[in-house]
Amino acid sequence: MAKVLVLYYSSYGHIERLAQAEAVGARSAGAKVDIKRVPELVPNKVALASHYKVDQIAPVARIDDLVEYDAVIFGTPTRFGNMAAQMKNFIDQAGALWTQDKLIGKVGSVFTATASQHGGQEATILSFHTVLLHLGFIVVGLPYSFKGQLGIKDVHGVTPYGATTIVGADGARMPSALEIEAAQYQGRHVAGIADACHRVPRRDAGMPVASAIAAAAP
């Protein structure tokens, strides 16, 4: 059984909601899943004045938690085409894990949210992928086997790089049914690949691993 961590930062609850959907998807593939969040950097008084969602029940993660999982699905809102400072601050603490090769071979995936339809969701995920590659993660996206991302009738934030949601300028829009479905699919897809990697010994490189991963894909 693969162990999957859904690790997120959410100011207003949109990413928190997608994180829950990612976890549902991963559990449906048989994975053991935990949901955790990175620490808030904004002072509590400022967060309350800015109407942040401060009642999130997910426990706060420690950087060493990353070692305990076969896969980590990262969720962050977009900040000018990049991950939020809270998430970057957390990952920047992974230097010791990086020097010890502790994260190499783990599966990593990303989901995000933007205010507008072209507000940088793809840039955020792709720039996040760069960080994961430096740390040694096997990067996984949201394949086109999820056919929901081909639709053009409704506004949605679904991309082949990962699930996203569009929240609107005032943040009033919560993830749509399609965006929730995309997040669940991504979680299931990541868990399947993580399980395949977990079951195949690392010394058996090449075709056996590739075949196991292909067989695990939805």
C-alpha positions as CSV (number, residue, x, y, z in Angstrom):
1,M,0.0,0.0,0.0
2,A,1.5,3.3,-1.1
3,K,1.6,6.2,1.4
4,V,0.5,9.5,0.0
5,L,0.7,13.0,1.5
6,V,-1.5,15.8,0.3
7,L,0.4,18.9,1.4
8,Y,-1.2,22.3,0.8
9,Y,-1.4,25.9,1.6
10,S,-4.8,27.6,1.4
11,S,-5.7,31.2,2.3
12,Y,-9.4,31.1,1.7
13,G,-10.4,27.4,1.4
14,H,-10.3,26.8,-2.3
15,I,-7.0,24.8,-2.2
16,E,-8.2,23.1,1.0
17,R,-11.2,21.8,-0.9
18,L,-9.2,20.5,-3.8
19,A,-6.8,18.9,-1.3
20,Q,-9.7,16.9,0.2
21,A,-10.7,15.8,-3.3
22,E,-7.1,14.7,-4.1
23,A,-7.2,12.6,-1.0
24,V,-10.5,11.0,-1.9
25,G,-9.0,10.0,-5.3
26,A,-5.8,8.6,-3.8
27,R,-7.7,6.6,-1.2
28,S,-9.9,5.2,-3.9
29,A,-6.7,3.6,-5.4
30,G,-6.0,1.9,-2.1
31,A,-3.4,4.4,-0.8
32,K,-2.9,5.4,2.8
33,V,-3.4,9.1,2.7
34,D,-2.7,12.0,5.1
35,I,-3.7,15.6,4.5
36,K,-1.4,18.3,6.0
37,R,-0.8,22.0,5.5
38,V,2.3,24.2,5.6
39,P,2.6,26.8,8.3
40,E,1.0,30.2,7.9
41,L,3.5,33.1,7.7
42,V,0.9,35.9,8.0
43,P,0.3,37.1,11.6
44,N,-3.0,35.9,13.0
45,K,-4.3,39.4,13.4
46,V,-3.6,40.2,9.8
47,A,-5.1,36.9,8.6
48,L,-8.3,37.5,10.5
49,A,-8.6,41.1,9.1
50,S,-8.0,39.7,5.6
51,H,-10.7,37.0,6.1
52,Y,-8.4,34.1,5.8
53,K,-9.9,30.7,6.5
54,V,-8.1,30.1,9.8
55,D,-10.2,27.1,11.0
56,Q,-8.6,24.5,8.8
57,I,-8.4,21.1,10.5
58,A,-5.4,19.6,8.7
59,P,-2.4,19.4,11.0
60,V,0.7,21.5,10.2
61,A,3.5,19.6,8.5
62,R,7.2,19.4,9.4
63,I,9.7,19.2,6.5
64,D,10.9,15.8,7.7
65,D,7.4,14.5,7.1
66,L,8.2,14.3,3.4
67,V,10.5,11.4,3.9
68,E,7.7,9.2,5.3
69,Y,5.7,9.1,2.0
70,D,5.9,7.4,-1.4
71,A,4.2,10.4,-3.0
72,V,3.4,14.0,-2.2
73,I,0.7,16.0,-3.9
74,F,1.3,19.7,-3.4
75,G,-1.4,22.3,-3.5
76,T,-0.8,26.0,-3.6
77,P,-2.7,29.1,-4.7
78,T,-1.0,31.1,-7.5
79,R,0.9,34.2,-6.6
80,F,1.9,36.0,-9.8
81,G,2.5,32.8,-11.7
82,N,4.3,31.1,-8.9
83,M,3.7,29.2,-5.7
84,A,2.6,31.0,-2.6
85,A,5.4,32.2,-0.3
86,Q,4.1,29.9,2.5
87,M,4.7,26.9,0.3
88,K,8.1,28.1,-1.0
89,N,9.2,28.9,2.6
90,F,8.4,25.3,3.6
91,I,10.1,23.7,0.6
92,D,13.2,25.9,1.1
93,Q,13.7,24.0,4.4
94,A,14.4,20.8,2.5
95,G,18.1,21.5,2.0
96,A,19.2,18.7,4.4
97,L,16.9,16.2,2.7
98,W,18.3,17.2,-0.6
99,T,21.9,16.8,0.4
100,Q,21.1,13.3,1.8
101,D,19.1,12.2,-1.3
102,K,16.1,11.6,0.9
103,L,13.4,12.6,-1.6
104,I,14.8,10.9,-4.8
105,G,12.4,8.6,-6.4
106,K,9.3,9.9,-4.7
107,V,6.3,10.8,-6.8
108,G,5.3,14.4,-6.9
109,S,2.3,16.2,-8.3
110,V,0.9,19.7,-8.1
111,F,-2.5,21.5,-8.1
112,T,-3.3,25.1,-7.8
113,A,-5.9,27.9,-8.0
114,T,-6.1,31.3,-9.7
115,A,-8.5,34.3,-9.6
116,S,-8.9,34.4,-13.4
117,Q,-9.1,31.9,-16.2
118,H,-5.6,32.8,-17.5
119,G,-4.2,33.9,-14.2
120,G,-1.0,31.8,-14.2
121,Q,-2.2,28.3,-13.1
122,E,-0.1,26.5,-15.7
123,A,3.0,28.7,-14.9
124,T,2.6,28.0,-11.2
125,I,2.5,24.2,-11.7
126,L,5.3,24.1,-14.2
127,S,7.6,26.3,-12.1
128,F,6.8,24.1,-9.1
129,H,7.8,21.1,-11.2
130,T,11.3,22.6,-11.5
131,V,11.7,22.5,-7.7
132,L,10.5,18.9,-7.6
133,L,13.0,17.9,-10.2
134,H,15.8,19.5,-8.3
135,L,14.7,17.5,-5.2
136,G,14.6,14.2,-7.2
137,F,10.8,13.7,-7.4
138,I,9.2,11.7,-10.3
139,V,6.8,14.4,-11.6
140,V,3.3,13.4,-12.5
141,G,0.6,15.5,-14.0
142,L,-3.1,15.0,-15.0
143,P,-3.2,12.9,-18.2
144,Y,-5.7,13.4,-21.0
145,S,-7.3,10.1,-20.0
146,F,-9.3,12.4,-17.8
147,K,-11.5,13.6,-20.6
148,G,-13.1,16.3,-18.6
149,Q,-10.3,18.7,-19.5
150,L,-11.3,18.6,-23.2
151,G,-14.6,20.3,-22.6
152,I,-15.1,23.9,-23.7
153,K,-18.7,24.7,-22.7
154,D,-17.9,25.7,-19.1
155,V,-15.1,27.7,-17.6
156,H,-12.7,25.4,-15.8
157,G,-9.2,25.4,-14.6
158,V,-8.3,21.8,-15.5
159,T,-4.8,21.4,-17.2
160,P,-2.7,18.4,-18.2
161,Y,-0.1,19.6,-15.7
162,G,-2.5,19.2,-12.7
163,A,-5.9,20.1,-11.4
164,T,-6.7,23.8,-10.8
165,T,-9.7,25.9,-9.9
166,I,-10.7,29.4,-10.9
167,V,-12.0,31.4,-7.9
168,G,-13.0,34.7,-9.4
169,A,-11.7,38.2,-8.4
170,D,-13.6,38.2,-5.2
171,G,-12.9,34.6,-4.3
172,A,-16.5,33.7,-4.3
173,R,-16.3,30.8,-6.7
174,M,-15.5,27.4,-5.0
175,P,-14.2,24.5,-7.1
176,S,-16.8,23.2,-9.6
177,A,-17.9,19.6,-9.9
178,L,-15.6,19.1,-12.9
179,E,-12.6,20.6,-11.0
180,I,-13.3,18.4,-8.0
181,E,-13.5,15.4,-10.4
182,A,-10.2,16.4,-11.9
183,A,-8.5,16.6,-8.5
184,Q,-9.9,13.1,-7.5
185,Y,-8.6,11.7,-10.8
186,Q,-5.2,13.2,-10.2
187,G,-5.0,11.8,-6.7
188,R,-6.0,8.3,-8.0
189,H,-3.5,8.6,-10.8
190,V,-0.6,9.6,-8.5
191,A,-1.5,6.9,-6.0
192,G,-1.4,4.2,-8.7
193,I,2.0,5.3,-10.0
194,A,3.3,5.5,-6.4
195,D,2.1,2.1,-5.6
196,A,3.8,0.7,-8.7
197,C,7.1,2.4,-7.8
198,H,6.7,1.2,-4.2
199,R,6.2,-2.4,-5.2
200,V,9.1,-2.7,-7.7
201,P,12.6,-2.8,-6.1
202,R,14.7,0.2,-7.1
203,R,17.4,-2.1,-8.5
204,D,15.0,-3.4,-11.1
205,A,15.3,-0.4,-13.3
206,G,14.1,0.0,-16.9
207,M,11.3,-1.9,-18.5
208,P,9.9,-3.7,-15.4
209,V,9.3,-0.4,-13.6
210,A,8.0,1.2,-16.8
211,S,5.6,-1.7,-17.3
212,A,4.4,-1.6,-13.7
213,I,3.8,2.2,-13.9
214,A,1.9,1.8,-17.2
215,A,-0.3,-0.9,-15.7
216,A,-1.1,1.2,-12.7
217,A,-2.3,4.2,-14.7
218,P,-6.1,4.7,-14.8
